[in-house]
Amino acid sequence: MIKRKIFYFLIFLITPIALISQIKPDSIVTIFNQKDINMYGSTDTILRIKNLNPYFNIHVDSTLNYPFLINKDLAKYYWFLKNSPVGLKINKDNGLLSFKAEKSFFLSGRLKYDYEYKVELSVQNLDNPNERLDTSFRLLFYNTEIVPSKVKPTVTKTLFIDEGDTVSFKLQCDDGNFPIEGITYYSNYSVKSLTPVTKCNDDFTWYASFDFVKPTDKDKQRKLELYFIGTDKFNNKDSAIINIVVNESINYPLQVKEFDKLQIEIKNYILQLKSSFMLVDKKIKKTKGTRTGFDIASASTALSGTVLLAMPGDGLHTAGTILPSVGVALVPVKEAAAPTSSADQNTATLIRSSIKRLEYQMADNTLVGEKDPDILNKSRKLKEELKQTQIQLIDIPIAESNATNKEVDDYFNNPKVNKKYQVKQNK
């Protein structure tokens, strides 16, 4: 019984080995390869691009033809692009990406050198909208012919301005292969722009102060040289030079203030002179009245003595003889009490003529408009006239009067007073 079981067990082991030995080696390989194919084929169902290139670097004036391949039947899929630069196309049926980088695109500014364009690429099943693949790649253009970027201000190379003017212009740039990324400037004189200047399209703004031109500068002008330097990312530089010729000008706000101050000073001095004139003229008038009274009294005494001498009677004759002597005695009293006023008369005349001259100069040198070009000459004339008058009247004390300005003006312009000092014509 035990021997029979051992025999059956040996037959069980030998039978599979005999069967395997009858199978050809090629058949085994074929069986396993097919299994491999079936296994991977069952998982390769997701749509994918087999030759996606994430980065394209194209030279100007070259042509790009690149066919995209997918792991599906191309006839059932549709290709399209998003955010594509000018001239980049893709065949919607077979996924052929094509582009001709013409130089005109770059000269017109529609395309840029050394700039990465991100292009979105999509492929979609025509029958199944849910089967779609969205990806992207980057496109960059380069040129072996270096086109330099330039700084171009919006003004000519030479500007002419006056002190007090403001200069303002924009710093534009002509971009070449590599755009200008920063702008700096310097000058032959210490100046600073009122607005920041660091990049293209910034404005340079400068105010020329009234003391910019110095007295030692030739032809009363100064030349300001501005140098603007633009730099790209490779430290290539381009410069632009602007010459600003600044002419000496009048500081009108300051000169107008000085002119107004000078006028006020002259007006105050004229009022002081009018006050002095009023006091001197009144003194002359009082002296003249006193002398006239003495003359009338002397004449009356002499006439009375003559009348009494003609009348009968010794007493009257005695009185008539004495009275003329009294009239004669009044003459030295008159000179002592009221001396002749020729000096005061000359003083009053001098003061009056000085006042008239100052008033005429003020009327003749008034400002015409806010920016009178002759303001410096007018100020100079008034200063000279005021100084000359003060020197001429330096020995005449300025009188202090309690009268108001209106009372002083009314007295000075009184017709009777004016008539007294008018030049009399000989008939």
C-alpha positions as CSV (number, residue, x, y, z in Angstrom):
1,M,0.0,0.0,0.0
2,I,2.8,2.4,0.9
3,K,4.7,1.6,-2.3
4,R,1.6,2.4,-4.4
5,K,1.3,5.9,-2.9
6,I,5.0,6.6,-3.5
7,F,4.6,5.6,-7.2
8,Y,1.6,7.9,-7.7
9,F,3.5,10.8,-6.1
10,L,6.5,10.4,-8.5
11,I,4.1,10.3,-11.5
12,F,2.6,13.6,-10.3
13,L,5.9,15.3,-10.1
14,I,7.2,14.0,-13.5
15,T,4.1,14.9,-15.5
16,P,4.3,18.8,-15.3
17,I,8.0,18.7,-16.1
18,A,7.4,16.6,-19.2
19,L,4.7,18.9,-20.3
20,I,6.8,22.0,-19.9
21,S,9.7,20.5,-21.7
22,Q,7.4,20.1,-24.8
23,I,6.6,23.9,-24.9
24,K,8.9,26.0,-27.3
25,P,10.9,29.0,-25.8
26,D,9.5,31.5,-28.4
27,S,6.0,30.7,-27.3
28,I,6.8,31.6,-23.7
29,V,8.3,35.0,-24.7
30,T,5.3,35.7,-26.8
31,I,2.9,34.9,-24.1
32,F,4.7,37.2,-21.5
33,N,5.1,40.1,-24.1
34,Q,1.4,40.1,-24.9
35,K,0.6,40.1,-21.2
36,D,2.9,43.2,-20.8
37,I,1.2,44.9,-23.7
38,N,-2.2,44.2,-22.4
39,M,-1.2,45.5,-18.9
40,Y,0.3,48.8,-20.1
41,G,-2.3,49.3,-22.8
42,S,-5.1,49.2,-20.2
43,T,-3.4,52.0,-18.2
44,D,-2.3,54.3,-21.1
45,T,-5.8,55.9,-21.6
46,I,-5.1,59.5,-20.3
47,L,-4.5,62.0,-23.1
48,R,-1.0,63.3,-23.1
49,I,1.5,65.0,-25.4
50,K,4.4,62.7,-26.0
51,N,7.0,65.3,-27.2
52,L,6.0,68.5,-25.3
53,N,8.9,71.0,-25.4
54,P,8.4,73.5,-22.5
55,Y,10.9,76.1,-23.9
56,F,11.5,77.4,-27.5
57,N,14.4,79.8,-28.2
58,I,14.1,81.3,-31.7
59,H,16.5,83.5,-33.6
60,V,15.1,86.5,-35.5
61,D,14.4,85.8,-39.3
62,S,14.3,82.1,-38.6
63,T,11.4,79.6,-39.0
64,L,9.9,77.3,-36.4
65,N,8.0,74.1,-37.4
66,Y,7.4,71.7,-34.5
67,P,4.8,68.9,-34.7
68,F,3.2,68.0,-31.3
69,L,2.4,64.3,-30.9
70,I,-0.2,62.7,-28.6
71,N,-0.8,59.1,-27.6
72,K,-4.2,59.1,-29.4
73,D,-5.5,59.2,-32.9
74,L,-4.8,62.8,-34.2
75,A,-7.8,62.7,-36.4
76,K,-10.1,62.8,-33.5
77,Y,-8.5,65.8,-31.7
78,Y,-8.5,69.6,-32.1
79,W,-5.5,71.9,-31.3
80,F,-5.6,75.6,-30.3
81,L,-3.4,78.3,-28.6
82,K,-4.1,81.1,-26.1
83,N,-2.0,84.2,-25.4
84,S,0.1,83.5,-28.5
85,P,2.4,86.3,-29.8
86,V,2.0,87.8,-33.2
87,G,2.7,85.3,-36.0
88,L,2.7,82.1,-33.9
89,K,0.2,79.5,-35.3
90,I,-0.8,75.9,-34.8
91,N,-2.5,73.5,-37.2
92,K,-5.8,72.7,-35.6
93,D,-5.8,69.2,-37.2
94,N,-2.3,67.8,-36.8
95,G,-0.8,70.0,-34.0
96,L,2.0,71.5,-36.2
97,L,3.4,74.6,-34.4
98,S,4.8,77.1,-36.9
99,F,6.3,80.6,-36.7
100,K,8.4,82.9,-38.9
101,A,10.1,85.5,-36.7
102,E,10.2,88.5,-39.2
103,K,12.2,91.4,-38.1
104,S,9.4,93.8,-38.9
105,F,7.5,92.5,-35.9
106,F,10.3,93.7,-33.7
107,L,11.0,97.0,-35.4
108,S,7.3,97.9,-35.1
109,G,7.3,97.0,-31.4
110,R,4.8,94.2,-31.7
111,L,7.4,91.7,-30.5
112,K,10.3,92.1,-28.0
113,Y,13.7,90.6,-27.8
114,D,14.8,88.7,-24.7
115,Y,11.2,88.5,-23.4
116,E,9.6,85.2,-22.4
117,Y,6.1,84.8,-23.9
118,K,4.0,82.3,-22.0
119,V,1.8,80.5,-24.5
120,E,-1.1,78.2,-23.4
121,L,-1.5,75.1,-25.5
122,S,-4.7,73.0,-25.5
123,V,-5.8,69.8,-27.3
124,Q,-9.4,68.5,-27.1
125,N,-11.3,65.5,-28.3
126,L,-13.9,66.4,-30.9
127,D,-16.4,63.8,-29.7
128,N,-15.8,64.0,-26.0
129,P,-15.5,67.5,-24.6
130,N,-14.4,66.2,-21.2
131,E,-11.3,64.7,-22.8
132,R,-9.0,67.7,-22.9
133,L,-5.4,68.6,-22.1
134,D,-4.2,72.1,-21.1
135,T,-0.6,72.9,-20.8
136,S,1.9,75.7,-21.7
137,F,5.3,76.5,-23.0
138,R,7.5,79.5,-23.2
139,L,8.8,81.3,-26.3
140,L,11.8,83.6,-26.4
141,F,13.3,85.5,-29.3
142,Y,17.0,86.5,-29.6
143,N,19.0,88.4,-32.2
144,T,22.7,88.2,-32.8
145,E,22.6,91.7,-34.3
146,I,22.7,94.0,-31.3
147,V,20.3,96.9,-31.5
148,P,21.2,99.3,-28.7
149,S,18.5,101.0,-26.7
150,K,18.6,104.8,-26.6
151,V,17.5,107.6,-24.3
152,K,15.5,110.2,-26.1
153,P,14.4,113.4,-24.3
154,T,11.3,115.2,-25.7
155,V,13.2,118.5,-26.2
156,T,16.0,119.7,-28.5
157,K,19.7,119.5,-27.4
158,T,19.8,123.2,-26.5
159,L,17.2,125.2,-24.5
160,F,17.2,128.9,-23.8
161,I,15.3,130.1,-20.6
162,D,15.3,133.1,-18.2
163,E,15.8,133.1,-14.5
164,G,12.6,132.3,-12.8
165,D,11.4,129.9,-15.5
166,T,10.7,126.2,-15.0
167,V,12.0,123.5,-17.4
168,S,10.1,120.2,-17.8
169,F,10.5,117.4,-20.3
170,K,10.0,113.7,-20.5
171,L,12.8,111.1,-20.9
172,Q,11.6,108.6,-23.5
173,C,13.4,105.5,-24.6
174,D,13.9,103.7,-27.9
175,D,14.1,100.0,-26.9
176,G,16.6,97.8,-28.8
177,N,17.4,94.2,-27.9
178,F,17.6,94.9,-24.2
179,P,15.3,97.7,-22.8
180,I,16.7,100.4,-20.6
181,E,15.9,99.5,-17.0
182,G,17.3,102.6,-15.2
183,I,18.2,106.2,-15.8
184,T,20.6,108.4,-13.8
185,Y,21.7,112.0,-14.5
186,Y,24.4,114.5,-13.5
187,S,25.3,118.0,-14.5
188,N,28.1,120.6,-14.5
189,Y,26.3,122.6,-11.7
190,S,24.5,121.3,-8.7
191,V,20.9,121.0,-9.7
192,K,18.2,118.6,-8.7
193,S,15.0,117.6,-10.5
194,L,11.7,118.5,-8.7
195,T,10.4,115.1,-9.9
196,P,12.2,111.7,-9.5
197,V,14.2,110.5,-12.6
198,T,14.9,106.8,-12.4
199,K,13.4,105.1,-15.4
200,C,12.0,105.7,-18.9
201,N,9.0,108.1,-19.3
202,D,10.0,110.0,-16.1
203,D,9.8,113.8,-16.2
204,F,12.8,116.0,-15.5
205,T,11.6,119.3,-13.9
206,W,13.9,122.1,-12.8
207,Y,13.3,125.7,-11.6
208,A,16.0,128.2,-12.5
209,S,16.4,130.5,-9.4
210,F,16.9,134.2,-9.8
211,D,20.4,133.9,-8.4
212,F,21.6,131.2,-10.7
213,V,23.4,133.6,-13.0
214,K,26.3,135.2,-11.2
215,P,27.7,138.7,-11.8
216,T,31.0,137.2,-12.9
217,D,29.3,135.2,-15.7
218,K,30.0,136.3,-19.2
219,D,27.1,137.9,-21.2
220,K,25.0,137.6,-18.1
221,Q,24.1,134.0,-18.8
222,R,25.1,130.5,-17.6
223,K,25.2,127.2,-19.4
224,L,23.8,124.2,-17.6
225,E,24.9,120.8,-19.1
226,L,22.7,117.8,-18.2
227,Y,23.8,114.2,-18.9
228,F,21.2,111.4,-18.8
229,I,22.6,107.9,-18.8
230,G,20.4,104.8,-19.4
231,T,21.5,101.3,-18.5
232,D,20.1,97.9,-19.4
233,K,20.4,94.7,-17.5
234,F,23.8,93.9,-19.1
235,N,25.1,97.3,-18.0
236,N,25.2,98.6,-21.6
237,K,24.9,102.4,-21.5
238,D,23.5,105.2,-23.6
239,S,23.6,108.9,-22.8
240,A,21.8,112.0,-23.9
241,I,23.1,115.6,-23.4
242,I,20.8,118.6,-22.9
243,N,22.3,122.1,-22.7
244,I,20.2,124.7,-20.9
245,V,21.3,128.4,-21.4
246,V,20.0,130.5,-18.5
247,N,19.8,134.2,-19.1
248,E,19.8,136.7,-16.2
249,S,16.3,138.0,-15.5
250,I,14.6,140.3,-13.0
251,N,13.2,138.9,-9.8
252,Y,9.9,140.6,-10.2
253,P,8.3,139.5,-6.9
254,L,11.3,140.8,-4.9
255,Q,11.7,144.0,-7.0
256,V,8.0,144.8,-6.7
257,K,8.2,144.6,-3.0
258,E,11.3,146.8,-2.9
259,F,9.6,149.3,-5.3
260,D,6.5,149.5,-3.1
261,K,8.7,150.0,0.0
262,L,10.6,152.8,-1.7
263,Q,7.3,154.5,-2.7
264,I,6.1,154.4,0.9
265,E,9.4,155.9,2.1
266,I,9.2,158.7,-0.4
267,K,5.5,159.4,0.5
268,N,6.4,159.6,4.2
269,Y,9.3,162.0,3.4
270,I,7.0,164.2,1.3
271,L,4.5,164.4,4.1
272,Q,7.3,165.5,6.5
273,L,8.5,168.1,4.0
274,K,4.9,169.4,3.6
275,S,4.6,169.7,7.3
276,S,7.9,171.7,7.4
277,F,6.7,173.9,4.6
278,M,3.4,174.6,6.4
279,L,5.2,175.8,9.5
280,V,7.7,177.9,7.6
281,D,5.0,179.5,5.5
282,K,2.9,180.3,8.5
283,K,6.0,181.9,10.1
284,I,6.6,184.0,7.0
285,K,2.9,185.0,7.0
286,K,3.1,186.0,10.6
287,T,6.3,188.0,10.1
288,K,4.8,189.8,7.1
289,G,1.8,190.8,9.2
290,T,3.9,192.2,12.0
291,R,6.1,194.2,9.6
292,T,3.0,195.5,7.9
293,G,1.5,196.6,11.2
294,F,4.7,198.5,12.1
295,D,4.7,200.2,8.7
296,I,1.1,201.3,9.0
297,A,1.8,202.7,12.5
298,S,4.8,204.6,11.3
299,A,3.0,206.1,8.4
300,S,0.0,207.0,10.5
301,T,2.3,208.8,13.1
302,A,4.0,210.8,10.4
303,L,0.7,211.8,8.8
304,S,-0.8,212.7,12.1
305,G,2.3,215.0,12.8
306,T,1.8,216.8,9.5
307,V,-1.9,217.4,10.2
308,L,-1.2,218.8,13.7
309,L,1.4,221.2,12.4
310,A,-1.1,222.7,10.0
311,M,-3.6,223.3,12.8
312,P,-3.5,226.5,15.0
313,G,-2.3,226.3,18.5
314,D,1.1,225.8,20.1
315,G,0.2,222.5,21.8
316,L,-0.9,221.0,18.5
317,H,2.3,222.3,16.8
318,T,4.4,220.7,19.5
319,A,2.6,217.3,19.1
320,G,2.9,217.6,15.3
321,T,6.7,218.1,15.7
322,I,7.1,215.0,18.0
323,L,4.9,212.5,16.1
324,P,7.2,212.2,13.0
325,S,10.1,211.3,15.3
326,V,8.0,208.6,16.8
327,G,7.3,207.1,13.3
328,V,11.1,207.1,12.6
329,A,11.7,205.4,15.9
330,L,9.3,202.6,15.0
331,V,11.6,201.5,12.1
332,P,14.4,199.9,14.2
333,V,11.8,198.4,16.5
334,K,10.2,196.7,13.4
335,E,13.5,195.3,12.3
336,A,14.2,194.0,15.8
337,A,10.7,192.6,16.4
338,A,10.1,191.2,12.9
339,P,13.3,190.9,10.8
340,T,13.1,190.5,7.0
341,S,12.0,186.9,6.1
342,S,14.0,186.4,2.9
343,A,15.8,183.4,4.3
344,D,12.5,181.8,5.4
345,Q,11.1,182.6,2.0
346,N,14.0,180.9,0.2
347,T,13.6,177.9,2.5
348,A,9.9,177.6,1.9
349,T,10.5,177.9,-1.9
350,L,13.2,175.2,-1.8
351,I,11.1,172.8,0.2
352,R,8.1,173.3,-2.1
353,S,10.2,172.7,-5.2
354,S,11.7,169.6,-3.7
355,I,8.2,168.2,-2.9
356,K,7.0,169.0,-6.4
357,R,10.0,167.3,-8.0
358,L,9.5,164.1,-5.8
359,E,5.8,163.9,-6.7
360,Y,6.6,164.3,-10.4
361,Q,9.3,161.5,-10.2
362,M,6.8,159.2,-8.5
363,A,4.2,159.9,-11.1
364,D,6.6,159.5,-14.0
365,N,8.1,156.2,-12.7
366,T,5.0,154.2,-11.9
367,L,4.9,150.5,-12.8
368,V,3.2,149.3,-15.9
369,G,1.7,145.8,-15.2
370,E,2.9,143.1,-12.9
371,K,6.2,142.6,-14.8
372,D,7.4,146.0,-15.9
373,P,10.7,145.4,-17.8
374,D,11.9,148.8,-16.7
375,I,11.3,148.3,-13.0
376,L,15.0,148.3,-12.2
377,N,15.6,151.7,-13.9
378,K,12.5,153.2,-12.3
379,S,13.6,152.1,-8.8
380,R,17.1,153.5,-9.5
381,K,15.7,156.9,-10.5
382,L,13.5,157.2,-7.5
383,K,16.4,156.2,-5.2
384,E,18.7,158.8,-6.7
385,E,16.0,161.5,-6.5
386,L,15.3,160.8,-2.9
387,K,18.9,160.7,-2.0
388,Q,19.6,164.0,-3.8
389,T,16.7,165.7,-2.1
390,Q,17.8,164.5,1.3
391,I,21.3,165.8,0.7
392,Q,20.0,169.2,-0.6
393,L,17.7,169.6,2.4
394,I,20.2,168.2,4.9
395,D,20.5,171.6,6.8
396,I,16.7,172.0,7.0
397,P,15.3,170.4,10.1
398,I,12.3,168.2,9.6
399,A,9.5,169.9,11.5
400,E,7.1,168.0,13.7
401,S,3.5,169.0,13.4
402,N,0.3,167.9,15.1
403,A,-1.7,168.3,11.9
404,T,-3.1,165.3,10.1
405,N,-1.9,164.2,6.7
406,K,-5.1,165.6,5.1
407,E,-4.6,169.0,6.8
408,V,-1.0,169.1,5.5
409,D,-2.1,168.2,2.0
410,D,-5.0,170.7,2.0
411,Y,-2.7,173.6,3.1
412,F,0.0,172.7,0.6
413,N,-2.5,172.6,-2.3
414,N,-4.4,175.7,-1.2
415,P,-4.9,178.0,-4.2
416,K,-3.8,181.1,-2.1
417,V,-0.6,179.3,-1.1
418,N,0.0,178.2,-4.7
419,K,-0.5,181.7,-6.0
420,K,2.1,183.1,-3.5
421,Y,4.8,180.8,-4.9
422,Q,4.0,181.1,-8.6
423,V,6.5,182.8,-10.9
424,K,5.3,186.3,-11.6
425,Q,5.6,187.5,-15.2
426,N,6.8,191.1,-15.9
427,K,4.3,193.2,-17.8
